[in-house]
Each structure stands twice: as structure tokens, then as C-alpha cells.
């Protein structure tokens, strides 16, 4: 079984969030979305990121519901129009982040 301590778990969380932000920022660099839209998109994630970093279980629960909006947006871009590689990567990363966050409270409880 995979054994994690809290530091490793937080490191994985940081890596997933930073990768998720980078994927969306690449859309700004490639001029697929505007900077204002990127800021609107990233602000809720930063707020949740702050509380998730403090290992608050409620933040994990609410963030899972909030990630469904991002999942729907990414899946519409991938399956509704011509899929671009960044859209596919965003959809996959949303799934990774969702699974990681969904099992977060249970993993934190087992680590303590």
C-alpha cells in the first residue's frame, strides 16, 4: 500500500495545483483566452488552495463540488468542439485533482 506522510501529501497537492494553473496560463500565452478570464478562473482556486493547504476538511468537500464546474467546462471544450491538446490536458488534470482532493480528508485522517 502507498504510504504518505502529510508533507508528501501537501507536496502532491502543491504540484497538482501549480500544474493546473500553468496549463490554464498557457492558454493565455497562446492567446486562446484573455488575461481577465484567466484571473476570474483562478481566483476561486486560489481561495480554496489557501484553505486546503491548512488541511481543512470542509474546504476539501466544497472544492470537490466546485471542481465539477471546471470539469464540465473542460469536457465541453474537449467533446463539444475541436479538442486542443491543452483542453485535453486540462480535463485530465481536473480529474487528477478531483480524485486527489476527494480522498484528501480520508488520507489526512489516516496519516494522523
TACORDA-V746810 format. One record per backbone hydrogen bond with DSSP energy under -0.5 kcal/mol. CO is the residue of the C=O (numbers start at 1). NH is the residue of the N-H. E is the energy in kcal/mol with one decimal. If there is no record, write none. Layout:
{{CO NH E} {CO NH E}}
This chain:
{{2 4 -0.6} {5 9 -2.4} {6 10 -2.7} {7 11 -2.2} {8 12 -2.3} {9 13 -2.1} {10 14 -2.8} {11 15 -2.5} {12 16 -2.4} {13 17 -2.4} {14 18 -2.8} {15 19 -2.3} {16 20 -2.2} {17 21 -2.7} {18 22 -2.4} {19 23 -2.5} {20 24 -1.8} {21 25 -2.4} {22 26 -2.2} {23 27 -0.8} {24 27 -0.5} {24 28 -1.0} {25 29 -2.3} {26 30 -2.2} {27 32 -3.2} {27 33 -1.1} {28 31 -1.4} {34 38 -1.8} {35 39 -2.3} {36 40 -2.4} {37 41 -2.3} {38 42 -2.3} {39 43 -1.9} {40 44 -0.6} {42 46 -2.3} {43 47 -2.1} {44 48 -2.5} {45 49 -2.7} {46 50 -1.9} {47 51 -1.4} {48 52 -2.9} {49 53 -2.1} {50 54 -0.7} {51 56 -1.6} {52 55 -1.9} {55 57 -0.6} {56 60 -1.4} {57 61 -2.2} {58 62 -2.6} {59 63 -2.3} {60 64 -1.7} {61 65 -1.2} {62 66 -2.2} {63 67 -2.6} {64 68 -0.8} {65 68 -0.6} {65 69 -0.6} {66 69 -1.0} {66 70 -1.0} {67 71 -2.5} {68 72 -2.6} {69 73 -2.2} {70 74 -2.5} {71 75 -2.8} {72 76 -2.1} {73 77 -1.6} {74 78 -2.2} {75 79 -3.1} {76 80 -1.7} {76 81 -0.5} {77 81 -0.7} {81 83 -0.5} {84 87 -0.6} {84 88 -2.0} {85 89 -2.2} {86 90 -2.4} {87 91 -2.2} {88 92 -2.4} {89 93 -2.6} {90 94 -2.1} {91 95 -1.8} {92 96 -2.3} {93 97 -2.7} {94 98 -2.5} {95 99 -2.5} {96 100 -2.4} {97 101 -2.7} {98 102 -2.7} {99 103 -1.8} {101 104 -0.9} {101 105 -0.5} {103 107 -2.4} {104 108 -2.8} {105 109 -2.2} {106 110 -2.1} {107 111 -1.6} {108 112 -1.3}}
